Amino acid sequence: MIDFNFIYELVEDTYSTDNGRPSLDPVMLVKIPLIQCLYGIRSMRQTIKEIEVNMAYRWFLGLTLDDRVPHFTTYGKNYSRRFQEKELISEIFSRILNQALRAGLIDPSEIFVDGTHIKAAANNHKYTKQLVEQQAKFMSDQLELEIDLDRKKQAKKSLKPAESEAKEKKISTTDPESGWFHKGEHKEVFAYSAQVACDKHGWALAYTVEAGNIHDSQAFPTLFSKIEPFQPHYLIADAGYKTPSIAKFLLDQNITPVFPYTRPRGKKGKLRPKDFIYDEYFDCYLCPENQELTYRTTTREGYREYKSDPKICAQCPLLSVCTESRNHQKVVTRHIWKEALEICEDIRHQKGMKELYQKRKETIERLFGTAKEYHNLRYTRERGKSKMEDKVGLTLACLNIKKLVKMMAGKPFYFVQICRFTPYFGNIQKKTNLKNEVCLQSETLRGSVFSCLLKTRKRQQSSGLFFHELRNKKAS
């Protein structure tokens, strides 16, 4: 069902045609790691051993029983010398995805986005600590402009240009491109972060790979640039993407963001931000005791600060559960793009949004679970970001291949797309005066549908029913 001959065009300029000894078939060299990924074989050495004794693998590679199987180091050498800079794996992923798109099996109206961490092939105890410049946040340039406009509106001076900040981070000596990932207190390893997008049927649409210490919200722009051509109507993501910048960006793109509920932050037993009501007309906050918190400044991070009067707060009966500051002053912050998050909250309460978000476990989370459990994506033996991108791309391509082959090679009516059922269909027109406009995949299927309609008509005539009685009913 899959034609891999396009690989010859991609690697043609890396092979000599007039001198040198005969080379191995490049398609075979790509199919070997494909076998490893499809069947979750742990290493290339073990994969070669399986190919030597498995006739199905030999048939897939085009090898006879007498042909010699390549050495297990052959793929590694050819990859580093010929394939690494050609983006060969990403092209394979794109070709498989395009074939599914042409078959009409993908519905990109709802796209699910999530990230997962893959343990790197690095010793956790071998690292150095270095000062690394902080990565710019998403939409930081636009945020600076709006902060400046907001301060001018409030008669405040413009902020001075921010100085680049450096933060001490752990850098692995084994794989410097990986990142130190820590989730709570129970998991601290060097890892990579794979950001993946899929549709509601579980087809992997795009992917990116970042270091393990890159937050999901910072990796989002690169992933979105790849899924933007699909023009989704809904984008469903977990709380890691629920930031003011991403919410505003998606709303500006006319994409409906579907985010989960997040608990308000704060100490237990203390007043929470939701207890303070924002007055948009007067641009102030009101505390539970109806005291006003007025605007003071806009910070470099994009938060407006609203502060109370310390003299009034000192006599307040709720002081012990409101603030612990020495001067008895309460400070409430509000991001300048807070309205975008409030719109997302309104969307979350709309009909069908809760059910839409719950589909994550059937789509993107199932995709990650399958890839980690059956295709060796829980950890990696590859070192370097470029090799990790190829590993993730090949794994996702294998998942798409499995779905594509099962649907294209299955029973005919599993993937026939019937557009609508209205009068006339070929030779049946003269006998039934009914027309059926059907989108079929091949001549074989067209004949199958035709014979099926004839049998249906005979059964209906024998029972005294006629086709014109079913004119207004939908066909399934």
Secondary structure, 3 states (H helix, E strand, C coil): CCCCCHHHHHCHHHCCCCCCCCCCCHHHHHHHHHHHHHCCCCCHHHHHHHHHHCHHHHHHHCCCCCCCCCCCCHHHHHHHHHHHHHCHHHHHHHHHHHHHHHCCCCCCCEEEEEEEEEECCCCCCCEEEEEEECCCCCCHHHHHHHHHHHHHHCCCCCCCCCCCCEEEEEEECCCCCCEEEEECCCEEEEEEEEEEEEECCCCEEEEEEEECCCCHHHHHHHHHHHHHHHCCCEEECCHHHCCHHHHHHHHHCCCEEECCCCCCCCCCCCCCHHHCEEECCCCEEECCCCCEEEEEEECCCCEEEEECCHHHHCCCCCHHHHCCCCCCCCEEEEECCHHHHHHHHHHHCCCCHHHHHHHHHHCHHHHHHHHHHHCCCCECCCCCHHHHHHHHHHHHHHHHHHHHHHHHCCCHHHCCECCCCCCECHHHHHHHCCECCCECCCHHHHHHHHHHHHHHHHHHHHCCCCHHHHCCCCCC
